[in-house]
Structure formats: structure tokens, C-alpha cells
Amino acid sequence: MSRALKLALFGDPVEHSRSPEIHRRFGEQTGVELEYTTIRCSSPEFGPRFAAFIVAGGSGANLTLPLKQAGLAVCQQVDPDARAARAVNTLVKRADGWHGYNTDGPGLLLDLQGLGIPVTDQRILVIGAGGATAGILAPLLAQSPRLLAILNRTGARAEALAEKHAHRGHVIGGGFEHSEALKDFDLLIQAGSSGHHGILPPLQRRWLKPGAQAYDLNYGPAHRAFADWCREHKLPCHDGLGMLVGQAALAFEIWTGQLPDTAPVVQALRAF
Ligand SMILES: NC(=O)c1ccc[n+]([C@@H]2O[C@H](COP(=O)([O-])OP(=O)(O)OC[C@H]3O[C@@H](n4cnc5c(N)ncnc54)[C@H](OP(=O)(O)O)[C@@H]3O)[C@@H](O)[C@H]2O)c1
């Protein structure tokens, strides 16, 4: 029988995911033998497909849309970041059952740190109030930014997230119609998904300080419209490929105890 770690990414779609390649590179880098496959499945299919994966010897998994919430139901233990986000992106089998984590926020912090972008004491503006924002809020607020504002097309979702996290720091949320008073932000984080359709929410350069920076959770074609806007407004901008590799590196550490070096993997992914 193969001694390789049996891992899988569950979600839909998963066909074009870069995770198999990222984990193959981490395995090569660390000498860990692993099999990382993709399993396309919907929320109702997840329970039985995950049970079959366990029977086949599965010992760790990643979850992507639309399964991050469904992942909570298969965990015996859920770590605080995943509990705060109500979403699990990494599962690991331990002696006392399955443990669930959310490495998206810590993956973002790892990338910001590598890029030299500070969070502590900064004024941060997050665009979007979906699952990704829910995942990054608690880890960002744990770094004590001066203010974290969330703007979203559906203002009520941003307000609800801000309310839920109010005990973690100074966080406010609302719709673009309430953005008149916003100013002096150091960091703009684009965490919305409209870039997949080549469109942008109504962003304003005047919300940001002259020396501000921007970070887009999106990468590849979904990053283009935001990158163009940043270029037009002379705003230094980074895409989310580093976060993708960062969250994967932290999942790999959960499965194997080894934190791989993300830089060469980001570089390799950019080359293709
Ligand atoms: N780099 C990484 O590792 C990483 C990790 C996670 C996610 N992501 C990316 O982050 C993005 C957000 O993911 P998610 O899980 O939060 O998605 P989601 O839960 O579907 O939320 C989508 C968000 O985008 C907003 N939005 C969608 N279409 C819009 C439009 N036409 N105009 C304005 N706002 C619009 C939504 O606003 P409403 O609430 O008004 O619908 C919502 O806030 C995705 O593109 C995903 O690929 C990257």
C-alpha cells in the first residue's frame, strides 16, 4: 500500500484549481510524499463523498466554494479562526477525530508580511463582505489595525460583519452610498468577486492616503480590472496569488508539521 499522504480538494468548480500543483511543489520541496486530488461535489454530495474519501485512507482535505460552511459539520474540533469565519478550508484527521481550520486569513497575513505591508495601527478598507472577508476579518483584527472599514454592494452584509466582529477592534461596515466620509486609508483590500466578470465596484482614490497600497484577493484574469484601476490611480497593487500559496502552505503545515517556503512556488506559478 502507498505510504503517500492522501489529500484532496473538495468543491465546485475545482477543475482549474492551482492547489494540486502548489502541494506537489511543497511535497517536492520538503520530501513529503503525497497524493493531492480534486473532488468536484456540491453541498448535498459532500457528506457521502467525504465519507468515501475517509474509507479510502484520506487524512487531510481542503474545501473551497461552496463547501466551506458544510465543512464545519464534519469536524470534531474547530479552531478559533474557522469558528469566527463560520467556514473551514482545511481538514486534518487526528487521533480524536477531524479538526477544521481556516487558513485564508493567516495566509493573507503571511503574504502581507512577506510584501512588507503593515497591518498594525493602519487604517484598512476592505471591499466585499462575502465568505473571503468573513475569513480574513478576525486574523486582520487580531493585528490591531487602527480602523477596519468594510464596504459592500449589499451594505447590510458589511454592517452585519462589522457588528459581529465589533468586540475584536474598531470595525465599521456599510454600503457604497455611505462612503462619502471615508478618507485617509493606508491599505485597500479588494475582497469582492466582481473581477471575475471584469467589473469593479465604485472605488474612489480619495478614500486613500497618497502613499497607500492595494491588495487584491483575486489573481489571474479576475485581477485585471482592479490592477488597471490601481495603475490609473498610481496605487501600488499586489494580487492574491501570494495569499493562495500562503493559505496552502499553512494547510500543508497542519497536515505535515512542515511550513514550506512560499516564495519559489509563487514565482513558479507566475511563470506559467
Ligand atoms: N487569494 C486567495 O487565496 C483567495 C481566497 C478566497 C477568496 N478569493 C477570491 O476573493 C473573491 C471573493 O470571494 P468570496 O468567497 O468572498 O465570494 P462570495 O462569498 O461569493 O462574495 C462575493 C463578494 O463580492 C461582491 N460582489 C459580487 N459581484 C459584485 C458586483 N458586480 N459589484 C460589486 N460587488 C460584487 C459581493 O457583494 P454582495 O454581498 O452585494 O453580493 C460579495 O461581497 C473571489 O473572487 C475569490 O476568488 C481569493
The ligand as a Gaussian input file, in Angstrom:
#p B3LYP/6-31G(d) Opt

LIG

0 1
 N       -6.320000      34.533000      -2.995000
 C       -6.994000      33.659000      -2.291000
 O       -6.435000      32.731000      -1.681000
 C       -8.491000      33.796000      -2.184000
 C       -9.175000      33.171000      -1.117000
 C      -10.573000      33.335000      -1.026000
 C      -11.238000      34.083000      -1.998000
 N      -10.538000      34.654000      -3.025000
 C      -11.251000      35.474000      -4.034000
 O      -11.944000      36.504000      -3.338000
 C      -13.166000      36.822000      -4.010000
 C      -14.326000      36.835000      -3.016000
 O      -14.571000      35.513000      -2.590000
 P      -15.798000      35.178000      -1.609000
 O      -15.612000      33.778000      -1.187000
 O      -15.948000      36.235000      -0.575000
 O      -17.050000      35.282000      -2.618000
 P      -18.572000      35.467000      -2.188000
 O      -18.822000      34.907000      -0.834000
 O      -19.362000      34.988000      -3.338000
 O      -18.754000      37.080000      -2.070000
 C      -18.644000      37.896000      -3.206000
 C      -18.498000      39.357000      -2.798000
 O      -18.295000      40.142000      -3.987000
 C      -19.364000      41.109000      -4.091000
 N      -19.761000      41.264000      -5.492000
 C      -20.035000      40.286000      -6.377000
 N      -20.363000      40.817000      -7.567000
 C      -20.316000      42.157000      -7.437000
 C      -20.539000      43.252000      -8.317000
 N      -20.915000      43.077000      -9.592000
 N      -20.371000      44.511000      -7.843000
 C      -19.992000      44.716000      -6.557000
 N      -19.760000      43.717000      -5.669000
 C      -19.916000      42.453000      -6.107000
 C      -20.495000      40.529000      -3.267000
 O      -21.353000      41.581000      -2.901000
 P      -22.882000      41.282000      -2.415000
 O      -22.782000      40.885000      -0.971000
 O      -23.580000      42.560000      -2.634000
 O      -23.396000      40.151000      -3.295000
 C      -19.727000      39.919000      -2.094000
 O      -19.320000      40.905000      -1.189000
 C      -13.361000      35.755000      -5.097000
 O      -13.123000      36.356000      -6.363000
 C      -12.340000      34.685000      -4.777000
 O      -11.828000      34.082000      -5.938000
 C       -9.185000      34.543000      -3.122000

